[in-house]
């Protein structure tokens, strides 16, 4: 496994990371690993679908004329 060093981490960022780790019952190092893993994880199906479908947003589709609905006799 690789190791990284993060230099010049802002004190406020460190404080928030420590708080977040405590909430998740993890060490700061484990919390940082979880955050990094989530940040580079493959996109979910929904995210991928939304990205691919974005080119069709705002496109007006021509729809066939609909026939009036039939009356249904439930007696």
N, CA, C and O atoms as a printed pandas DataFrame, in Angstrom:
     atom_number atom_name residue_name chain_id  residue_number  x_coord  y_coord  z_coord
0              1         N          UNK        A               1    0.842   -1.180    0.000
1              2        CA          UNK        A               1    0.000    0.000    0.000
2              3         C          UNK        A               1    0.883    1.237    0.000
3              4         O          UNK        A               1    1.966    1.253    0.584
4              5         N          UNK        A               2    0.402    2.252   -0.656
5              6        CA          UNK        A               2    1.130    3.508   -0.735
6              7         C          UNK        A               2    0.824    4.383    0.472
7              8         O          UNK        A               2   -0.185    4.205    1.154
8              9         N          UNK        A               3    1.705    5.316    0.713
9             10        CA          UNK        A               3    1.503    6.287    1.786
10            11         C          UNK        A               3    1.676    7.677    1.195
11            12         O          UNK        A               3    2.500    7.891    0.306
12            13         N          UNK        A               4    0.893    8.613    1.699
13            14        CA          UNK        A               4    1.044   10.007    1.266
14            15         C          UNK        A               4    1.179   10.887    2.495
15            16         O          UNK        A               4    0.745   10.530    3.590
16            17         N          UNK        A               5    1.783   12.033    2.291
17            18        CA          UNK        A               5    1.896   13.040    3.332
18            19         C          UNK        A               5    1.204   14.290    2.835
19            20         O          UNK        A               5    1.444   14.725    1.708
20            21         N          UNK        A               6    0.353   14.870    3.651
21            22        CA          UNK        A               6   -0.339   16.103    3.281
22            23         C          UNK        A               6    0.296   17.230    4.067
23            24         O          UNK        A               6    0.167   17.304    5.289
24            25         N          UNK        A               7    0.972   18.093    3.365
25            26        CA          UNK        A               7    1.632   19.227    4.002
26            27         C          UNK        A               7    0.728   20.456    3.976
27            28         O          UNK        A               7   -0.172   20.569    3.144
28            29         N          UNK        A               8    0.983   21.353    4.888
29            30        CA          UNK        A               8    0.288   22.648    4.945
30            31         C          UNK        A               8   -1.232   22.508    5.029
31            32         O          UNK        A               8   -1.970   23.282    4.419
32            33         N          UNK        A               9   -1.686   21.522    5.782
33            34        CA          UNK        A               9   -3.114   21.343    5.993
34            35         C          UNK        A               9   -3.601   22.429    6.930
35            36         O          UNK        A               9   -3.063   22.605    8.023
36            37         N          UNK        A              10   -4.605   23.146    6.507
37            38        CA          UNK        A              10   -5.163   24.237    7.301
38            39         C          UNK        A              10   -5.654   23.698    8.651
39            40         O          UNK        A              10   -6.218   22.606    8.721
40            41         N          UNK        A              11   -5.439   24.462    9.706
41            42        CA          UNK        A              11   -5.843   24.034   11.050
42            43         C          UNK        A              11   -7.343   23.753   11.126
43            44         O          UNK        A              11   -7.775   22.814   11.795
44            45         N          UNK        A              12   -8.132   24.578   10.431
45            46        CA          UNK        A              12   -9.578   24.387   10.452
46            47         C          UNK        A              12   -9.966   23.083    9.755
47            48         O          UNK        A              12  -10.878   22.388   10.204
48            49         N          UNK        A              13   -9.288   22.754    8.675
49            50        CA          UNK        A              13   -9.551   21.502    7.966
50            51         C          UNK        A              13   -9.207   20.325    8.872
51            52         O          UNK        A              13   -9.958   19.352    8.939
52            53         N          UNK        A              14   -8.097   20.409    9.553
53            54        CA          UNK        A              14   -7.692   19.337   10.474
54            55         C          UNK        A              14   -8.722   19.180   11.596
55            56         O          UNK        A              14   -9.074   18.062   11.971
56            57         N          UNK        A              15   -9.195   20.299   12.121
57            58        CA          UNK        A              15  -10.186   20.256   13.201
58            59         C          UNK        A              15  -11.482   19.595   12.717
59            60         O          UNK        A              15  -12.056   18.759   13.416
60            61         N          UNK        A              16  -11.940   19.976   11.511
61            62        CA          UNK        A              16  -13.173   19.393   10.973
62            63         C          UNK        A              16  -12.998   17.911   10.632
63            64         O          UNK        A              16  -13.922   17.117   10.805
64            65         N          UNK        A              17  -11.823   17.549   10.153
65            66        CA          UNK        A              17  -11.540   16.140    9.872
66            67         C          UNK        A              17  -11.571   15.325   11.164
67            68         O          UNK        A              17  -12.094   14.211   11.200
68            69         N          UNK        A              18  -11.012   15.891   12.205
69            70        CA          UNK        A              18  -11.002   15.215   13.504
70            71         C          UNK        A              18  -12.435   15.037   14.020
71            72         O          UNK        A              18  -12.777   13.977   14.544
72            73         N          UNK        A              19  -13.270   16.070   13.874
73            74        CA          UNK        A              19  -14.665   15.986   14.308
74            75         C          UNK        A              19  -15.427   14.938   13.493
75            76         O          UNK        A              19  -16.177   14.129   14.039
76            77         N          UNK        A              20  -15.218   14.975   12.178
77            78        CA          UNK        A              20  -15.898   14.019   11.302
78            79         C          UNK        A              20  -15.483   12.586   11.632
79            80         O          UNK        A              20  -16.317   11.680   11.631
80            81         N          UNK        A              21  -14.208   12.385   11.910
81            82        CA          UNK        A              21  -13.703   11.059   12.278
82            83         C          UNK        A              21  -14.357   10.585   13.571
83            84         O          UNK        A              21  -14.731    9.418   13.690
84            85         N          UNK        A              22  -14.493   11.476   14.527
85            86        CA          UNK        A              22  -15.107   11.111   15.807
86            87         C          UNK        A              22  -16.569   10.721   15.611
87            88         O          UNK        A              22  -17.042    9.755   16.210
88            89         N          UNK        A              23  -17.280   11.469   14.777
89            90        CA          UNK        A              23  -18.685   11.164   14.509
90            91         C          UNK        A              23  -18.814    9.779   13.878
91            92         O          UNK        A              23  -19.757    9.044   14.172
92            93         N          UNK        A              24  -17.865    9.425   13.013
93            94        CA          UNK        A              24  -17.898    8.135   12.322
94            95         C          UNK        A              24  -17.135    7.041   13.063
95            96         O          UNK        A              24  -16.952    5.937   12.550
96            97         N          UNK        A              25  -16.697    7.363   14.272
97            98        CA          UNK        A              25  -15.983    6.411   15.118
98            99         C          UNK        A              25  -14.754    5.829   14.412
99           100         O          UNK        A              25  -14.521    4.620   14.427
100          101         N          UNK        A              26  -13.971    6.728   13.789
101          102        CA          UNK        A              26  -12.751    6.327   13.082
102          103         C          UNK        A              26  -11.614    7.241   13.510
103          104         O          UNK        A              26  -11.828    8.308   14.085
104          105         N          UNK        A              27  -10.414    6.799   13.217
105          106        CA          UNK        A              27   -9.252    7.664   13.414
106          107         C          UNK        A              27   -9.244    8.710   12.300
107          108         O          UNK        A              27   -9.943    8.563   11.297
108          109         N          UNK        A              28   -8.456    9.757   12.480
109          110        CA          UNK        A              28   -8.347   10.776   11.432
110          111         C          UNK        A              28   -7.792   10.159   10.151
111          112         O          UNK        A              28   -8.228   10.502    9.051
112          113         N          UNK        A              29   -6.843    9.260   10.294
113          114        CA          UNK        A              29   -6.246    8.613    9.128
114          115         C          UNK        A              29   -7.287    7.763    8.389
115          116         O          UNK        A              29   -7.354    7.794    7.160
116          117         N          UNK        A              30   -8.095    7.005    9.138
117          118        CA          UNK        A              30   -9.130    6.184    8.521
118          119         C          UNK        A              30  -10.187    7.059    7.855
119          120         O          UNK        A              30  -10.702    6.717    6.790
120          121         N          UNK        A              31  -10.505    8.175    8.474
121          122        CA          UNK        A              31  -11.487    9.093    7.893
122          123         C          UNK        A              31  -10.956    9.691    6.597
123          124         O          UNK        A              31  -11.686    9.796    5.611
124          125         N          UNK        A              32   -9.686   10.081    6.599
125          126        CA          UNK        A              32   -9.070   10.628    5.381
126          127         C          UNK        A              32   -9.073    9.575    4.275
127          128         O          UNK        A              32   -9.335    9.903    3.118
128          129         N          UNK        A              33   -8.787    8.318    4.609
129          130        CA          UNK        A              33   -8.830    7.245    3.606
130          131         C          UNK        A              33  -10.234    7.092    3.039
131          132         O          UNK        A              33  -10.404    6.934    1.830
132          133         N          UNK        A              34  -11.240    7.137    3.908
133          134        CA          UNK        A              34  -12.630    6.989    3.460
134          135         C          UNK        A              34  -13.023    8.143    2.537
135          136         O          UNK        A              34  -13.685    7.929    1.521
136          137         N          UNK        A              35  -12.622    9.344    2.883
137          138        CA          UNK        A              35  -12.941   10.517    2.062
138          139         C          UNK        A              35  -12.258   10.413    0.698
139          140         O          UNK        A              35  -12.882   10.658   -0.334
140          141         N          UNK        A              36  -10.984   10.051    0.697
141          142        CA          UNK        A              36  -10.254    9.926   -0.567
142          143         C          UNK        A              36  -10.816    8.806   -1.431
143          144         O          UNK        A              36  -10.938    8.960   -2.646
144          145         N          UNK        A              37  -11.157    7.692   -0.819
145          146        CA          UNK        A              37  -11.719    6.575   -1.568
146          147         C          UNK        A              37  -13.046    6.965   -2.213
147          148         O          UNK        A              37  -13.294    6.639   -3.374
148          149         N          UNK        A              38  -13.894    7.658   -1.469
149          150        CA          UNK        A              38  -15.188    8.095   -2.005
150          151         C          UNK        A              38  -15.002    9.119   -3.121
151          152         O          UNK        A              38  -15.762    9.135   -4.089
152          153         N          UNK        A              39  -13.996    9.966   -2.982
153          154        CA          UNK        A              39  -13.776   11.017   -3.980
154          155         C          UNK        A              39  -13.339   10.470   -5.331
155          156         O          UNK        A              39  -13.621   11.079   -6.362
156          157         N          UNK        A              40  -12.659    9.337   -5.341
157          158        CA          UNK        A              40  -12.157    8.784   -6.600
158          159         C          UNK        A              40  -12.897    7.520   -7.026
159          160         O          UNK        A              40  -12.506    6.869   -7.995
160          161         N          UNK        A              41  -13.961    7.170   -6.308
161          162        CA          UNK        A              41  -14.742    5.973   -6.653
162          163         C          UNK        A              41  -15.443    6.185   -7.990
163          164         O          UNK        A              41  -15.778    7.314   -8.348
164          165         N          UNK        A              42  -15.661    5.108   -8.720
165          166        CA          UNK        A              42  -16.412    5.234   -9.977
166          167         C          UNK        A              42  -17.791    5.816   -9.704
167          168         O          UNK        A              42  -18.395    5.562   -8.661
168          169         N          UNK        A              43  -18.267    6.584  -10.639
169          170        CA          UNK        A              43  -19.581    7.212  -10.480
170          171         C          UNK        A              43  -20.666    6.145  -10.412
171          172         O          UNK        A              43  -20.532    5.070  -10.995
172          173         N          UNK        A              44  -21.717    6.450   -9.708
173          174        CA          UNK        A              44  -22.840    5.518   -9.617
174          175         C          UNK        A              44  -23.599    5.506  -10.934
175          176         O          UNK        A              44  -23.408    6.378  -11.783
176          177         N          UNK        A              45  -24.448    4.525  -11.092
177          178        CA          UNK        A              45  -25.262    4.428  -12.307
178          179         C          UNK        A              45  -26.074    5.699  -12.518
179          180         O          UNK        A              45  -26.156    6.205  -13.637
180          181         N          UNK        A              46  -26.673    6.217  -11.448
181          182        CA          UNK        A              46  -27.507    7.412  -11.563
182          183         C          UNK        A              46  -26.671    8.597  -12.024
183          184         O          UNK        A              46  -27.090    9.338  -12.914
184          185         N          UNK        A              47  -25.493    8.789  -11.432
185          186        CA          UNK        A              47  -24.624    9.899  -11.840
186          187         C          UNK        A              47  -24.239    9.769  -13.313
187          188         O          UNK        A              47  -24.251   10.752  -14.054
188          189         N          UNK        A              48  -23.899    8.556  -13.728
189          190        CA          UNK        A              48  -23.518    8.325  -15.119
190          191         C          UNK        A              48  -24.685    8.599  -16.052
191          192         O          UNK        A              48  -24.518    9.230  -17.095
192          193         N          UNK        A              49  -25.864    8.126  -15.678
193          194        CA          UNK        A              49  -27.044    8.323  -16.514
194          195         C          UNK        A              49  -27.372    9.803  -16.642
195          196         O          UNK        A              49  -27.690   10.278  -17.732
196          197         N          UNK        A              50  -27.296   10.535  -15.531
197          198        CA          UNK        A              50  -27.583   11.970  -15.581
198          199         C          UNK        A              50  -26.579   12.701  -16.459
199          200         O          UNK        A              50  -26.956   13.599  -17.211
200          201         N          UNK        A              51  -25.319   12.332  -16.375
201          202        CA          UNK        A              51  -24.294   12.972  -17.199
202          203         C          UNK        A              51  -24.529   12.686  -18.675
203          204         O          UNK        A              51  -24.426   13.586  -19.509
204          205         N          UNK        A              52  -24.845   11.435  -19.001
205          206        CA          UNK        A              52  -25.076   11.069  -20.399
206          207         C          UNK        A              52  -26.354   11.678  -20.953
207          208         O          UNK        A              52  -26.414   12.017  -22.135
208          209         N          UNK        A              53  -27.370   11.822  -20.123
209          210        CA          UNK        A              53  -28.648   12.344  -20.602
210          211         C          UNK        A              53  -28.691   13.864  -20.631
211          212         O          UNK        A              53  -29.663   14.440  -21.119
212          213         N          UNK        A              54  -27.671   14.517  -20.123
213          214        CA          UNK        A              54  -27.693   15.979  -20.050
214          215         C          UNK        A              54  -27.798   16.637  -21.427
215          216         O          UNK        A              54  -28.343   17.733  -21.550
216          217         N          UNK        A              55  -27.279   15.975  -22.456
217          218        CA          UNK        A              55  -27.343   16.575  -23.789
218          219         C          UNK        A              55  -28.765   16.637  -24.325
219          220         O          UNK        A              55  -29.030   17.383  -25.268
220          221         N          UNK        A              56  -29.693   15.867  -23.744
221          222        CA          UNK        A              56  -31.070   15.856  -24.217
222          223         C          UNK        A              56  -31.982   16.765  -23.408
223          224         O          UNK        A              56  -33.163   16.881  -23.736
224          225         N          UNK        A              57  -31.490   17.399  -22.387
225          226        CA          UNK        A              57  -32.323   18.283  -21.580
226          227         C          UNK        A              57  -32.706   19.507  -22.404
227          228         O          UNK        A              57  -31.871   20.095  -23.092
228          229         N          UNK        A              58  -33.960   19.875  -22.326
229          230        CA          UNK        A              58  -34.437   21.041  -23.051
230          231         C          UNK        A              58  -34.832   20.740  -24.491
231          232         O          UNK        A              58  -35.256   21.645  -25.209
232          233         N          UNK        A              59  -34.704   19.500  -24.925
233          234        CA          UNK        A              59  -35.081   19.129  -26.283
234          235         C          UNK        A              59  -36.578   18.857  -26.307
235          236         O          UNK        A              59  -37.097   18.097  -25.489
236          237         N          UNK        A              60  -37.261   19.484  -27.249
237          238        CA          UNK        A              60  -38.694   19.250  -27.395
238          239         C          UNK        A              60  -38.910   18.051  -28.298
239          240         O          UNK        A              60  -38.453   18.048  -29.441
240          241         N          UNK        A              61  -39.583   17.056  -27.815
241          242        CA          UNK        A              61  -39.867   15.860  -28.590
242          243         C          UNK        A              61  -41.247   15.975  -29.217
243          244         O          UNK        A              61  -42.187   16.467  -28.594
244          245         N          UNK        A              62  -41.355   15.515  -30.454
245          246        CA          UNK        A              62  -42.659   15.491  -31.108
246          247         C          UNK        A              62  -43.352   14.199  -30.718
247          248         O          UNK        A              62  -42.827   13.107  -30.934
248          249         N          UNK        A              63  -44.526   14.333  -30.145
249          250        CA          UNK        A              63  -45.286   13.177  -29.710
250          251         C          UNK        A              63  -46.482   12.982  -30.630
251          252         O          UNK        A              63  -47.075   13.951  -31.105
252          253         N          UNK        A              64  -46.829   11.737  -30.878
253          254        CA          UNK        A              64  -48.022   11.448  -31.663
254          255         C          UNK        A              64  -49.238   11.971  -30.917
255          256         O          UNK        A              64  -49.256   12.049  -29.689
256          257         N          UNK        A              65  -50.268   12.334  -31.708
257          258        CA          UNK        A              65  -51.490   12.794  -31.077
258          259         C          UNK        A              65  -52.127   11.642  -30.344
259          260         O          UNK        A              65  -52.166   10.516  -30.840
260          261         N          UNK        A              66  -52.615   11.924  -29.184
261          262        CA          UNK        A              66  -53.220   10.867  -28.373
262          263         C          UNK        A              66  -54.710   10.797  -28.659
263          264         O          UNK        A              66  -55.365   11.813  -28.890
264          265         N          UNK        A              67  -55.218    9.608  -28.640
265          266        CA          UNK        A              67  -56.658    9.440  -28.806
266          267         C          UNK        A              67  -57.319    9.674  -27.449
267          268         O          UNK        A              67  -56.714    9.431  -26.405
268          269         N          UNK        A              68  -58.545   10.141  -27.472
269          270        CA          UNK        A              68  -59.222   10.372  -26.188
270          271         C          UNK        A              68  -59.369    9.044  -25.436
271          272         O          UNK        A              68  -59.504    7.986  -26.051
272          273         N          UNK        A              69  -59.343    9.109  -24.148
273          274        CA          UNK        A              69  -59.475    7.892  -23.356
274          275         C          UNK        A              69  -60.894    7.348  -23.467
275          276         O          UNK        A              69  -61.863    8.094  -23.614
276          277         N          UNK        A              70  -60.981    6.047  -23.392
277          278        CA          UNK        A              70  -62.295    5.391  -23.476
278          279         C          UNK        A              70  -62.968    5.428  -22.116
279          280         O          UNK        A              70  -62.309    5.440  -21.076
280          281         N          UNK        A              71  -64.259    5.447  -22.145
281          282        CA          UNK        A              71  -64.997    5.387  -20.895
282          283         C          UNK        A              71  -65.060    3.933  -20.450
283          284         O          UNK        A              71  -65.222    3.026  -21.266
284          285         N          UNK        A              72  -64.936    3.731  -19.190
285          286        CA          UNK        A              72  -64.939    2.395  -18.636
286          287         C          UNK        A              72  -66.209    2.196  -17.812
287          288         O          UNK        A              72  -66.480    2.948  -16.876
288          289         N          UNK        A              73  -66.958    1.205  -18.161
289          290        CA          UNK        A              73  -68.195    0.915  -17.444
290          291         C          UNK        A              73  -67.889   -0.092  -16.333
291          292         O          UNK        A              73  -67.574   -1.248  -16.614
292          293         N          UNK        A              74  -67.977    0.332  -15.103
293          294        CA          UNK        A              74  -67.670   -0.523  -13.964
294          295         C          UNK        A              74  -68.920   -1.077  -13.279
295          296         O          UNK        A              74  -68.851   -1.596  -12.165
296          297         N          UNK        A              75  -70.048   -0.961  -13.951
297          298        CA          UNK        A              75  -71.295   -1.422  -13.318
298          299         C          UNK        A              75  -71.455   -2.923  -13.401
299          300         O          UNK        A              75  -72.449   -3.465  -12.917
